[in-house]
Each structure stands twice: as structure tokens, then as C-alpha cells.
């Protein structure tokens, strides 16, 4: 700013006449304010507010340990929970021993309560595990870190990330169970579990028993299907295509197309079970090889017995069914050869597990006899009535045999010796053996026949029959040569006689005319006789005195 000096101007005018005044620079004011400073001030205030907001919304810093940092980028890779971003990767570095990757992540404010002991982190990327395809959305958006909040109360800020996404998350309701089987089969983590062909759960994991005799499989059944798992529920392998070719025929059993490719587990309750309480969490069940084994009669109802056969058992195998008129009655448990020292012969011993559950039940499906002694007495009575075991062909294609129990009224008498261990159950020869024995018996009878003498007599009979046929042939020739002309003449004469008879018996023939005249004469004679009889009836004395003369 410039300030005009009146005294100086007056002096200048005096000295120089009409000359212009000289400008003098004035010192700036200490309290002067320019509009130019408004913009930097507003920018500074906005920056301070943003910084305060970032600091105030800043959550805890956590450390994640992964085996690989594939797809992770500092400052870009987010941490998501239910597809909502709750944090971001701040730094990625190798561990000191270079065996893992240490990821430093900045969480948002309000997530500190989620950081507990059982919280889990994993990297979400495209995966194909046990037939499950996940993480396809990351093909375009890039990988991110998934989060599953735990339920523990113990705080934790350093976590080891999972190599694969968890099968179950904390928000999925259901119950876990343990299955004990002989082997894993084609199962894997994530394999489905079926109930009535509906996928209701998954396999969580598995481990081998310490003794190496089997495996224990952890499974999860979702709500509301977990209520169908009771204390009597049966689990079995539904892996792939279950093809069975045995004495019962060809059976194909599978749950779904997915189970054919990836395997699975199925479960069901025995038929007839009423409403029972669901099994508790972590209840252990037996995992059977197939459905038939799962619903086979319990071993506790079976009685070990032995069968002896003198015939071939080719086609009979361990596990072959034992039935009583079509009802399941056990199975074959062993096959071996034995030398009978008493009779000096070799025979086949077949061990069976006889289940009387399907044989000794009443109309209410209850066992008639429950004690061991009562069952033995009942079986002894049935054997006395002719109950026997017999080998039969169950499959003509494969030649598989099975053991059938049936009554044979004509069977030789036998009894059960319960003092032996195991007791011997009486048998009958199989159908093929019976046919073979019958054929052998017929052959023996044929051997006893005098076939040579029969053949000689047959030759004589054939020669005599040949002579007879020749005689018949000669007789036929004579008939054709001698008898046939005479018969022709006789037939012509008979035809001529019939023609004359027809003419005689004609309506206008002489015979008919003479017959009518004769009948007229007979009629007149009969009339005269009637008149005479009437006169004698009136005058019987005329027989002695004669007819009275009329005047």
C-alpha cells in the first residue's frame, strides 16, 4: 500500500513547480490476511481428519503363517468374512528358516473380539478337492484370505493358516460322529454322506488306529438330518459301483453318480425301528463294507456249527449265504479239509454261523426261545423232523453254491450232539450229487443186464419179423393179382341188383300196385270177420244150431 505525504508534495510543488509526486513504500501490517491461504488450510484440515479417522478405525495387527504366498500382494490382498472385507495384507516376508511365509495383516476396528484361539485363516484360490470346486470367483478378482471366527474366549494374534479351506464353518449346524472301519476305501476329506440318496454331510478327516488294524473316520451330519442318526443306525461304504456276483445273483448298488466317481458313506436305520432318541455328539459307529453286511444278523445270535460233505464244494466260498427256505439263516465262515480217522476217508468240513433269528420267531417277529438251552432243544426237534443242510446252486452263470436248510422227511435219522465244539449239523447230498448217484445206480443196473443174450434174441426177432414182412408182401401181391378182378365183377353185379331193386320199389311199379290190391282184400276180409263176430256175440247158439233162417 502507498500513503501520500502532503508536506513533501507541497515542497516539490514549490521547488519543481508542477512535477508529479513520488511514491513511498509502506511497511506491511502484522495482522494482514490473504484469501490465498484458505486452500492450504482446508487441505491441512482434511488431511488431519483423514489421519485421525484412519488411526481411530485402525484395528489390531495380526500375523499369519502360510506355506506359500501364492496370490498374496501387500496392500492389495483383502481379508474377508462372509464376503465382507475386514482387513488387508500389509506385508509378506519369508521366515528365518525359509520354510514358511509370514504375512502381516492390518485388521479393521471392531474385529479384535474375533481374534481368538480357534479362529481360522486360509487362502481362497481356485481349487478342486474331493470333487468340490471352490474359489472360481478369484479367477477375475484375485486371491484373498478367508476368515472363520471361532468360539473360544482366549485372545490370539498369531495364527497358522490352513493349507486347504475348512470343510465346516462355525455357522453350520449339525453333529460330528466317529466311524471305525477296516480300511478307508475311496473316501477322502470332503466325501459326501448320504441318507436315502440325499447328501446330508461330509467326511471331515481320518486317521489310522495306533495298532494299524483299521481307520477312524470323522464325519459331520448337518441339521436337521442328524436326528436320524440313532444308536442303532448302520453306516456303510457307498463308494463307487458296488457290484456283487455270488450265490444270490448279480447285484449292483450305488448311491449317486457322484459316489461312483468320488465315493461316499451312506447310513440308514433298521426297518421297524420306532421313534428313538438321536445319538449324542462324537458317538462311535462301525463302518461296514456294504449294505448287506450292515444289516446282516448280529454275531451274538449266531451259533458256530460244522457241516461235513463227501462231495465237491467247487463254487462254495467263505461268506456264502445260509438260508432256511429262502430266509437268511447265517453264512459260511470257513472251509477246510479233514481226514476221518474213524472211517478212513477224506471229507470237507464247512464252518457256518447259524442264526436262528429268522427260523425261530413268532408272528410278532419275536424269538420264541431266547435262552441258549431252549434254542438247542428247538433245533434238536427240527433235526429229528428231518431238517438237513444241503449244497445248492445259487447262480447258474457263475456256478456259485450256497447252503440251504430244508426238511427231508425221508432222510436218515440223526441228532445234534451239543457236547461237541462245534456241533455237527447233519447234511444231505446236493442236487448235483444226487443226480450223479442216480446215474451211477442206473449204470450199475445196466451192467448187470445180459445185454449179449438180449442182443441175440433181438437179432432173431428182427429176422423173424423180416420173414413176416416178406410173407405179407407176397400176400399183398396175390391179392392184387387174383382177388381184385373178382371183386370188380362182384361190385358190378351188386350195382345192377340195386338198380333193379330201385325200379321194383318205385311208386308206379308193379310191386306197389299188387301190394295195394292185397291190402284192400285184407281190409274186406277183416270187415267180414268183424260182422261175423258181432253176430256170434248176439246169437252164440248159432255155433251149435246154425244160423236161423229168415222168413
C-alpha positions in Angstrom: 0.0 0.0 0.0 1.1 3.5 -0.6 0.5 6.6 1.5 0.7 10.1 0.1 2.8 12.8 2.0 1.2 16.2 1.8 4.3 18.1 3.1 6.6 16.5 0.6 4.2 17.2 -2.2 4.0 20.9 -1.2 7.7 21.2 -1.2 8.0 19.5 -4.5 5.5 21.8 -6.0 7.4 24.8 -4.6 10.8 23.6 -5.9 9.9 22.0 -9.2 6.7 23.7 -10.0 4.1 21.2 -11.3 6.2 17.9 -11.1 4.4 14.5 -10.2 4.6 13.3 -6.5 7.0 10.4 -5.6 5.6 7.1 -4.3 6.8 5.8 -1.0 6.6 2.0 0.1 4.7 1.5 3.3 5.6 -1.4 5.7 3.2 -4.5 5.7 0.8 -4.9 8.6 1.5 -7.7 11.1 -2.2 -8.7 11.1 -2.8 -8.8 7.3 -4.7 -12.0 5.9 -4.8 -13.1 2.3 -7.5 -15.4 0.7 -4.8 -17.4 -0.9 -4.1 -19.2 2.4 -7.6 -20.6 2.7 -7.0 -23.6 0.3 -3.8 -25.0 2.0 -5.6 -24.5 5.4 -8.6 -26.6 4.3 -6.4 -29.3 2.8 -4.5 -29.5 6.0 -7.7 -29.8 8.0 -9.0 -32.6 5.7 -5.7 -34.5 5.9 -5.7 -34.2 9.7 -9.3 -35.5 9.8 -8.4 -38.4 7.5 -5.4 -39.3 9.5 -7.4 -39.2 12.7 -10.1 -41.4 11.1 -7.6 -43.9 9.8 -6.0 -44.1 13.2 -9.3 -44.3 15.0 -10.6 -47.1 12.7 -7.4 -49.0 12.7 -7.8 -52.4 14.2 -5.2 -54.9 15.6 -2.3 -56.2 13.6 -2.1 -59.9 13.2 0.5 -62.4 11.9 -0.4 -65.3 9.7 1.9 -68.2 8.7 1.3 -69.9 5.4 3.3 -72.5 3.5 3.1 -70.4 0.3 2.3 -66.8 -0.5 0.8 -67.6 -3.9 -1.7 -64.9 -4.9 -0.9 -62.6 -1.9 0.1 -59.0 -2.6 1.0 -56.4 0.2 -1.5 -53.6 0.3 -3.9 -55.3 -2.1 -5.0 -58.7 -0.9 -8.0 -58.3 1.4 -9.2 -60.5 4.3 -12.9 -61.3 4.0 -15.5 -62.7 6.3 -18.8 -63.7 4.6 -17.5 -61.8 1.5 -17.1 -58.6 3.6 -13.6 -57.0 3.7 -12.4 -56.9 7.3 -8.7 -56.4 6.8 -5.8 -56.2 4.4 -2.4 -57.7 3.9 0.3 -55.2 4.9 3.5 -57.2 4.4 4.7 -60.6 3.2 8.1 -62.0 4.1 9.9 -65.3 4.5 10.5 -66.9 7.8 14.1 -67.2 9.1 14.4 -70.9 8.2 12.7 -70.2 4.8 10.2 -73.0 5.3 7.1 -70.8 5.5 5.7 -67.3 4.7 4.9 -64.7 7.4 2.1 -62.4 6.4 1.4 -59.3 8.4 -2.2 -58.1 8.1 -4.0 -55.0 9.4 -7.5 -55.7 10.7 -10.3 -53.2 10.9 -11.6 -51.7 14.1 -14.2 -53.9 15.8 -12.6 -57.2 14.8 -10.5 -57.7 17.9 -13.1 -59.9 19.5 -12.9 -62.3 16.5 -9.2 -63.0 17.1 -9.5 -66.0 19.4 -7.7 -69.3 19.7 -9.8 -71.3 17.3 -10.2 -68.7 14.6 -9.0 -70.0 11.3 -7.5 -68.3 8.2 -6.9 -69.8 4.7 -6.1 -68.5 1.2 -9.0 -68.7 -1.1 -8.0 -69.6 -4.6 -9.4 -71.9 -7.3 -9.4 -75.5 -6.0 -10.7 -78.9 -6.9 -10.7 -81.1 -3.8 -12.8 -84.3 -3.5 -15.0 -83.3 -6.3 -15.7 -79.9 -4.8 -14.8 -76.8 -6.9 -14.3 -73.6 -4.9 -12.8 -70.2 -5.4 -13.8 -69.7 -9.0 -14.6 -66.1 -8.4 -10.9 -65.4 -7.7 -10.1 -66.1 -11.3 -11.0 -62.4 -12.0 -10.8 -60.7 -8.7 -7.7 -62.3 -7.4 -7.0 -64.4 -4.3 -8.0 -63.3 -0.8 -7.7 -64.6 2.7 -10.8 -66.3 4.2 -11.7 -66.0 7.9 -13.8 -68.2 10.1 -14.5 -66.8 13.6 -14.0 -69.2 16.5 -16.0 -69.6 19.7 -13.1 -69.5 22.2 -12.6 -66.7 24.7 -8.8 -66.8 24.6 -7.3 -64.0 22.6 -4.7 -64.7 19.9 -2.9 -62.5 17.3 -0.6 -65.1 15.6 -2.2 -67.9 13.6 -1.1 -70.7 11.3 -3.1 -70.6 8.2 -4.8 -73.7 6.8 -3.5 -75.4 3.6 -7.0 -76.1 2.4 -10.3 -74.4 3.1 -12.2 -76.0 6.1 -15.0 -78.4 5.3 -17.2 -76.9 8.0 -17.5 -73.3 9.2 -18.7 -72.2 12.6 -22.1 -71.2 11.3 -23.0 -74.7 10.1 -25.3 -76.6 12.5 -25.1 -80.4 12.9 -23.2 -83.1 14.8 -20.0 -85.0 14.5 -19.6 -88.8 14.6 -16.8 -91.3 14.5 -16.8 -94.3 12.2 -14.5 -97.2 12.7 -13.8 -99.4 9.6 -11.2 -101.8 8.3 -10.0 -99.5 5.5 -10.6 -96.1 4.0 -11.7 -97.3 0.6 -12.1 -94.5 -1.9 -13.0 -91.9 0.8 -11.3 -88.6 1.1 -11.8 -85.4 3.1 -15.0 -83.8 1.8 -16.5 -87.1 0.5 -20.4 -86.9 0.8 -22.6 -88.7 3.3 -26.0 -89.9 2.0 -29.3 -90.7 3.7 -31.9 -92.1 1.4 -29.8 -90.8 -1.6 -29.7 -87.3 -0.2 -26.3 -85.7 0.6 -26.6 -84.7 4.3 -23.0 -84.4 5.4 -19.3 -84.7 4.7 -16.2 -86.5 5.8 -14.1 -84.2 8.0 -10.9 -86.3 8.3 -9.5 -89.7 9.0 -6.6 -91.4 10.9 -5.2 -94.8 11.2 -5.6 -96.7 14.5 -2.4 -96.9 16.6 -2.3 -100.7 16.1 -2.7 -100.4 12.3 -5.8 -102.7 12.3 -8.3 -100.1 10.9 -9.1 -96.5 10.4 -11.2 -93.9 12.3 -13.2 -91.5 10.1 -14.6 -88.3 11.5 -17.9 -87.3 9.8 -20.4 -84.5 10.1 -24.1 -84.7 9.5 -26.0 -81.5 9.0 -29.2 -80.3 10.8 -32.0 -81.5 10.5 -30.7 -84.8 9.2 -28.6 -85.5 12.3 -31.7 -86.5 14.2 -32.0 -89.7 12.1 -28.7 -90.9 13.4 -29.6 -93.1 16.4 -27.8 -95.7 18.5 -28.9 -98.4 16.1 -28.0 -96.6 12.8 -25.9 -98.5 10.4 -23.1 -96.9 8.2 -21.6 -98.5 5.2 -19.3 -97.7 2.2 -21.2 -96.3 -0.7 -18.0 -95.8 -2.7 -18.1 -96.3 -6.5 -20.1 -99.1 -8.0 -20.9 -101.9 -5.6 -21.0 -105.0 -7.9 -21.7 -108.3 -6.2 -21.7 -111.7 -8.0 -22.5 -114.5 -5.6 -24.9 -117.3 -4.9 -27.7 -114.7 -4.6 -27.1 -113.5 -8.2 -25.8 -110.2 -9.6 -26.4 -107.1 -7.5 -25.5 -103.6 -8.4 -25.8 -100.9 -5.7 -24.8 -97.3 -5.8 -26.0 -94.1 -4.2 -25.4 -91.5 -7.0 -23.2 -90.6 -9.9 -21.0 -88.5 -7.6 -20.5 -91.5 -5.3 -19.4 -93.6 -8.3 -16.7 -91.1 -9.1 -15.7 -89.9 -5.6 -17.1 -92.4 -3.2 -19.1 -91.7 -0.1 -20.8 -93.1 3.0 -24.5 -94.0 3.4 -26.5 -94.7 6.6 -30.0 -95.9 7.4 -31.9 -97.3 10.3 -33.2 -100.9 10.5 -36.7 -101.4 9.3 -39.3 -101.4 12.1 -37.5 -99.1 14.5 -39.8 -96.7 16.2 -39.1 -93.2 17.4 -35.8 -93.3 19.3 -33.5 -90.6 20.7 -30.8 -89.3 18.4 -27.3 -90.3 19.1 -25.1 -87.9 21.0 -22.1 -85.9 19.7 -19.0 -88.0 18.8 -20.8 -91.3 19.1 -18.7 -94.1 17.5 -20.3 -96.4 14.9 -19.0 -99.3 12.9 -18.4 -98.6 9.2 -19.4 -101.7 7.2 -18.1 -102.7 3.7 -21.6 -102.7 2.1 -25.3 -102.5 2.9 -25.7 -106.3 3.1 -23.0 -106.5 5.8 -24.5 -103.6 7.6 -27.9 -105.2 8.0 -26.7 -108.8 8.5 -27.9 -110.6 11.7 -25.8 -109.7 14.7 -22.9 -112.1 15.5 -24.3 -112.6 19.0 -27.3 -114.5 17.6 -25.2 -116.9 15.6 -24.1 -120.4 16.7 -21.0 -121.9 15.3 -21.6 -125.3 13.8 -19.8 -127.6 11.2 -21.1 -129.4 8.1 -19.4 -132.4 6.5 -19.7 -133.1 2.8 -18.4 -136.1 0.8 -18.9 -134.2 -2.5 -17.1 -131.5 -4.3 -17.7 -127.9 -3.0 -16.3 -126.1 -6.0 -18.3 -122.8 -6.2 -18.7 -122.5 -2.4 -16.8 -119.6 -0.8 -16.5 -118.1 2.6 -19.3 -115.6 3.1 -21.8 -117.7 1.0 -25.3 -117.4 2.4 -27.0 -119.9 4.5 -30.8 -119.8 4.2 -33.8 -121.6 5.5 -36.4 -121.9 2.7 -35.3 -118.5 1.4 -35.0 -116.8 4.8 -31.5 -115.6 5.9 -30.1 -118.0 8.4 -26.4 -117.2 8.6 -23.3 -117.6 6.4 -20.3 -119.8 5.7 -17.4 -118.8 7.9 -14.8 -121.3 6.9 -13.9 -124.2 4.6 -11.2 -126.8 5.2 -10.4 -130.5 4.5 -10.4 -133.2 7.2 -9.3 -136.8 7.4 -11.8 -139.0 9.2 -9.6 -141.4 11.1 -12.6 -143.5 12.3 -13.9 -144.3 8.8 -10.6 -143.7 7.0 -11.9 -141.2 4.4 -11.4 -137.6 3.4 -14.2 -135.2 3.8 -14.8 -131.4 3.5 -15.6 -129.5 6.7 -17.7 -126.3 6.2 -17.9 -124.0 9.2 -21.1 -122.0 9.4 -22.6 -119.3 11.7 -26.2 -120.4 12.2 -28.5 -117.6 13.0 -31.8 -118.8 14.5 -33.3 -115.3 14.4 -35.1 -115.9 11.1 -36.0 -119.5 12.0 -37.5 -119.4 15.5 -39.7 -116.4 15.6 -43.4 -116.0 16.1 -45.9 -113.9 14.2 -44.9 -110.8 16.1 -41.3 -111.2 14.9 -40.2 -112.2 18.5 -37.9 -115.0 19.3 -40.0 -118.0 20.6 -37.0 -119.2 22.5 -34.4 -116.8 23.9 -32.1 -118.9 26.2 -29.3 -121.0 24.8 -30.8 -124.3 26.1 -34.2 -123.5 24.7 -32.7 -122.8 21.3 -30.7 -126.1 21.3 -33.8 -128.1 22.2 -35.8 -126.4 19.4 -33.1 -127.1 16.8 -32.8 -130.7 18.0 -36.6 -131.2 17.5 -36.3 -129.7 14.0 -33.4 -132.0 13.1 -35.5 -135.0 14.3 -38.2 -133.9 12.0 -35.8 -134.0 9.0 -34.0 -130.6 9.0 -30.8 -131.0 7.0 -28.2 -128.9 5.2 -27.7 -129.3 1.5 -25.4 -127.6 -1.1 -27.4 -126.0 -3.9 -26.6 -123.9 -6.9 -27.4 -120.3 -6.4 -26.2 -118.8 -9.7 -26.1 -120.8 -13.0 -23.8 -118.2 -14.6 -21.1 -118.2 -12.0 -21.7 -121.6 -10.6 -21.8 -120.2 -7.0 -23.1 -122.5 -4.3 -24.9 -121.8 -1.1 -26.0 -123.9 1.9 -29.8 -124.5 2.1 -31.6 -125.7 5.2 -34.8 -127.7 4.5 -36.8 -130.6 5.7 -36.3 -134.0 4.2 -38.9 -136.5 5.6 -37.1 -139.5 4.1 -33.7 -138.5 5.4 -31.9 -141.0 7.7 -32.4 -140.3 11.4 -29.9 -138.0 13.0 -29.5 -136.0 16.1 -27.4 -133.0 17.3 -24.6 -133.6 19.8 -24.3 -130.4 21.7 -21.3 -131.7 23.7 -19.1 -131.3 20.6 -17.5 -128.0 19.9 -18.6 -127.0 17.3 -21.7 -129.3 17.0 -22.1 -131.3 13.7 -25.2 -130.4 11.8 -26.5 -133.3 9.6 -26.3 -132.9 5.8 -27.9 -134.3 2.7 -26.2 -134.8 -0.7 -26.6 -131.9 -3.0 -28.8 -131.9 -6.1 -25.9 -132.5 -8.5 -24.5 -135.3 -6.3 -28.0 -136.9 -6.1 -28.2 -136.8 -9.9 -24.7 -138.3 -10.1 -25.6 -141.1 -7.7 -28.8 -141.9 -9.6 -26.9 -142.0 -12.9 -24.3 -144.3 -11.3 -27.0 -146.5 -9.9 -28.6 -146.8 -13.3 -25.3 -147.6 -14.9 -24.7 -150.4 -12.4 -28.1 -151.9 -13.2 -27.4 -151.7 -16.9 -24.1 -153.5 -16.3 -26.0 -156.4 -14.6 -28.3 -156.9 -17.6 -27.5 -159.8 -20.1 -27.0 -157.4 -22.9 -25.4 -160.1 -25.2 -28.3 -162.5 -24.9 -30.8 -159.7 -25.3 -28.9 -158.6 -28.5 -29.0 -162.3 -29.8 -32.8 -162.6 -29.1 -33.3 -159.2 -30.7 -31.5 -160.3 -33.8 -33.7 -163.5 -34.1 -36.8 -161.4 -33.5 -35.7 -159.0 -36.3 -35.0 -161.9 -38.7 -38.5 -163.4 -37.9 -40.1 -160.0 -38.4 -38.3 -159.7 -41.7 -39.7 -163.1 -42.9 -43.2 -162.0 -41.7 -42.9 -158.8 -43.7 -41.9 -160.8 -46.8 -44.9 -163.1 -46.4 -47.2 -160.0 -46.1 -45.7 -158.6 -49.2 -46.3 -161.8 -51.1 -49.9 -162.0 -49.9 -50.5 -158.4 -51.0 -49.2 -159.3 -54.5 -51.5 -162.3 -54.7 -54.5 -160.1 -53.7 -53.6 -157.6 -56.4 -53.2 -160.2 -59.0 -56.1 -162.7 -58.3 -58.7 -161.2 -55.9 -59.0 -157.7 -57.4 -60.6 -158.8 -60.7 -63.2 -161.0 -58.9 -64.0 -158.1 -56.6 -64.6 -155.8 -59.6 -67.1 -158.2 -61.1 -68.9 -158.6 -57.8 -69.2 -154.9 -57.4 -70.7 -154.6 -61.0 -73.3 -157.3 -60.2 -74.2 -155.7 -56.9 -74.7 -152.3 -58.6 -77.0 -154.0 -61.2 -79.1 -155.7 -58.5 -79.5 -152.4 -56.6 -80.7 -150.8 -59.8 -83.4 -153.4 -60.3 -84.5 -153.1 -56.7 -84.9 -149.4 -57.1 -87.1 -150.0 -60.2 -89.2 -152.5 -58.3 -89.7 -150.4 -55.3 -90.7 -147.3 -57.3 -94.1 -145.7 -56.7 -95.6 -146.7 -60.1 -94.0 -150.2 -60.1 -96.0 -153.5 -60.2 -94.9 -154.4 -56.7 -96.5 -151.3 -55.3 -99.8 -152.0 -57.3 -100.0 -155.6 -56.2 -99.3 -154.6 -52.6 -102.2 -152.1 -52.6 -104.6 -154.8 -54.0 -103.6 -157.2 -51.4 -104.1 -154.7 -48.7 -107.7 -154.0 -50.0 -108.5 -157.7 -49.9 -107.2 -157.9 -46.3 -109.4 -154.9 -45.4 -112.5 -156.5 -46.8 -111.8 -159.8 -45.1 -111.3 -158.0 -41.8 -114.7 -156.3 -42.2 -116.5 -159.6 -42.9 -114.8 -161.1 -39.8 -116.0 -158.2 -37.7 -119.6 -158.7 -38.9 -119.5 -162.4 -38.1 -118.1 -161.7 -34.6 -120.8 -159.2 -33.9 -123.5 -161.8 -35.0 -121.9 -164.5 -32.8 -121.9 -162.1 -29.9 -125.7 -161.7 -30.3 -126.5 -165.3 -31.2 -124.0 -167.6 -29.6 -126.4 -170.6 -30.0 -125.8 -170.4 -33.7 -122.4 -172.2 -33.2 -124.5 -175.4 -32.3 -127.8 -174.9 -34.1 -126.6 -172.9 -37.1 -127.9 -169.7 -38.4 -131.6 -169.2 -38.1 -133.4 -169.0 -41.3 -135.1 -165.7 -42.0 -138.8 -165.8 -43.2 
